[in-house]
Amino acid sequence: MSNEQTDFSETELNARQEAVDAPQLTATAPNDKATIGLLVNDQPGVLVRVAQVFARRGYNIENLVVSQAHIHSTSRMTITCVGPKAELHQIILQLNKLVDVIHANDHGENQTILRELALFKIGCSVTERTEVLQISEVFRGKTVDISTDTVTIEATGTTEKMDALRELLSKFEIKEMVRTGKVVMARGDQTT
């Protein structure tokens, strides 16, 4: 081993240290939205196992709707998620390998019916009530409750329609808003 000393200027040393300390950047794939429908056995722990598949692949679950299915002892899951498009196919394959998953389908490119239910409790005066009800009527909303200070509206439609209704109602006081998230059904003879 040589005892050779190398003299670096302070500028060179600082540049080398900055290069070492710089974060290592990796190329990331663009994130896409996907809507996945699952038919699963109605058993404890199924939801956790399904959620782990998404977490391991770096997908974020935005909406999750679980309800009883038409087949005894099964449940229907509709999951809207965001993540790299390249991983989606692998997620579908892994979901279909889970013991309690009967089938999983990506409904992003299929002909599907997507709906969402929203309830809006709007704080408004008696004079503002007419305008709130007119906005609701344009979106085919139903008035489900009226009090002296509030109007509660029920509306169904696409996510974009619910977002537009929320935007128009935001000029009033939105006291509460509850949305179900997307539910999906395949059109025609296709399986959801």
N, C-alpha and C positions, 0 to 999 in steps of 0.2 A: 504494500500500500504506500502510495507516495504522500509526502508531506507537502505537496504543492498547494499553495493557497491561491484562491482565485479572488481577485478584487472586483467587486461589482459596485457600480455607483449606487447611490441611494435611490435614484430614480428607477434604475433597473430592478433593484430589490423590491421597491413598492409595486412595480408593474407585475413582477412575478407573484407577489403575495396577493394582489387583486385577482390574478388569474386563478390562483388556488381557491380563494374565497368566493369566487363568482358562482352563483347557483348554476347547476347543470340543467340546461334546458332540453326537454325532449319534445319531439313533434307530437301534437295531440290531434286526434281526429275530431271533426266537427260533431257536435251533439245533435241528435235527432229525437223527435217525439215518436213514441210507439204506443199503440193500444193493443193489449194482449187479453184475450179471453181464455179462461180456464174452467174446466169442469173437474171438480175434485171431490174426493170422499169427505164426508162431514165427520172429521176426526180431530181430536185435540192435537195441536202442534203442526198442523198442515200449513197454516199461515206463516209460522216462523220459518219452516223449511223453504217455502216459496220465497219469502223475503231475503233469505240468505243467498239464494241463487243470484238475485239482483245485486246485493251488496258486494259479493265476491267479484262481480264483473264491472263494478263501478257505475252501475245505473242507479239513478235516483228515482224513487217511486213518488210521483206527483199526486196521483189519485188512486185510491183503492176502494172498490165497492165489493162487498161480499153479501150474497143473499142465498136463500134456499132455492134449489133448482127444481125442475119439474120431475126429476127422477128421485125416488125415495132415498134418503141417506146421502145425498150429494149436495154440493153447494156450487154456485156460479161465482167466479171472481172476474172482475174487470179491472185491469191495472193499466194506468197511463204512466209512462216512465220516460225519462230523458237520459240519453247516454250515446256512446259511439255506435254508429250504424253497424260497424263490422262485428260488434259483440252480440247484436240482437239474435242472429241465427243460432249462435252458441247457447244463448239463454233459452230459446225455444226448445232446443234439443235437450238441454239439461232439465228443464221443467218436465218434459215428456218422460224423462227417466225416473223422476220421483215416484215412489210407490203409490202415493195417494192421489197423484194427478192422473185423471182419466185421459184428458187431452188438453193441449195448449195450442192456441192459434194466434198468429199476428194478424190483426185486422187493419193494419196500416194501408194496404193496397187493395183490400177486398171491398166488395160492395157491401156496406154495412149501414145499419141504422144506429146513430149515436144520439143519445138524449141525456139531459141533465135536468134535475129538479132543483129549483131555488126558492127559498122563502125570504122575503124582504120585509122587515118591520121598519116603516118609515115614520119618523116624527114630523107631523105637519099640523098646521092650524086648520080650522074648518074652511077658511078661504083657499088654502093651498090644496085641499083634499081633491077638488075637481080636477086639477092638473095632474096630480098623482094617479088618479083613476083613469084619466085619458091616456097617459103614458102606458099604464098597465094594459089597457084595452088594445093598444097598438101591438103589443107583444103577446096578445091573447092570454094575458094573465088573469087570474081569478082573485077576487077579494075574499079572503078567508076570515078576516077579523077587522073590526073597526071599533075604536074607542074614541074618547074625546080628543086625545092627543096623538093617536097613532092609527096607521092603516097597515095591515099585513097582507102582502100579495104573494100568491103562489104562481110560479111560471115554470114552464118546461120548454126545452128546445136544445139547440146545440150550445156548446160552450161559448162560442162567439156571440150568440144571441143573448145569453145570460150576462156576458161581459158588457154588451151594448146597453142592456136594460139597467145594469148597475151604474154605468156611466151616466145615463140620463137621470136616474134617481139620485145621484150623488149631489145634485144641487139642493136637495132637501137633506134632512138629517137622517142618515141610515143608522137606526139604533141597533139593529141586528141583521145579520145575513147568514143563512145556512144553505150550503150547496151540497148536493149528494155526490158530485163527481160524475164522470161519464158512466153510463151503462150502454152496452153494445149488443146488437143482435145482427147476425148475418142475414142478408136478403135471400129470398128464394129458398132453394133446397140446400144451400150451404150450411154446414155445421158451425155454430158459434163457438 
